[in-house]
């Protein structure tokens, strides 16, 4: 069951920025797609909704659930692993701890799997939105909530920010293998040439007589370190919210 009012045609960028220059290499030629309008805020508080269908979305790794509220409004949300057609869900501070329900972090028990976290209350979901991922509530201390993210990072969130209960479904997405070149081309991924096979004007790894190794630390085509170097700013404002960095 697809609701066309929530569909818009995805404009093809082919890796170009607003000036027409290639900002992301090896992109282009993807299959025509439709964008699904996902409700990241769930502002219909205390209004129950019924799950009408679980649908595939070509623009993300997770599946979507089409829900219909009691007032007739319909929207898409991310489908959890235990969400089924016919389930009744609600966004409310007093909602029961059940897959698909959305409520503030301060009302969620410790150890419960959550996703679609907000950085600030009412800002909409910003984190934990990919297939099979889930964060976990570790503790609630006043107006602060300690959350363990899928990366292993432990971070402080406002206790009044909202999150959705459950682990995102489609866990087997990471085991999907592309069996032919056309699978990548349909996804908009064009062929990639190794740096050592290029000339030295096009890539730092290029040049030399015959087959040759990199001969240096791995670099990007623009001469930046390609592996191992941390790129996060040392004086970033949100560093104070990180209790423990993610694992290397």
Secondary structure as UniProt FT lines:
FT   HELIX           4..6
FT   STRAND          7..9
FT   TURN            14..15
FT   TURN            18..19
FT   STRAND          34..36
FT   STRAND          49..55
FT   TURN            58..59
FT   STRAND          64..69
FT   TURN            70..71
FT   STRAND          74..78
FT   TURN            81..82
FT   TURN            85..86
FT   STRAND          88..89
FT   TURN            93..94
FT   TURN            99..100
FT   STRAND          102..104
FT   HELIX           105..107
FT   TURN            110..111
FT   STRAND          113..115
FT   TURN            121..122
FT   TURN            131..132
FT   STRAND          135..141
FT   TURN            142..143
FT   STRAND          144..148
FT   TURN            150..151
FT   STRAND          154..158
FT   TURN            159..160
FT   STRAND          162..165
FT   HELIX           171..175
FT   HELIX           181..186
FT   TURN            187..188
FT   HELIX           195..197
FT   TURN            200..202
FT   TURN            204..205
FT   TURN            221..222
FT   TURN            234..235
FT   HELIX           237..241
FT   STRAND          242..244
//
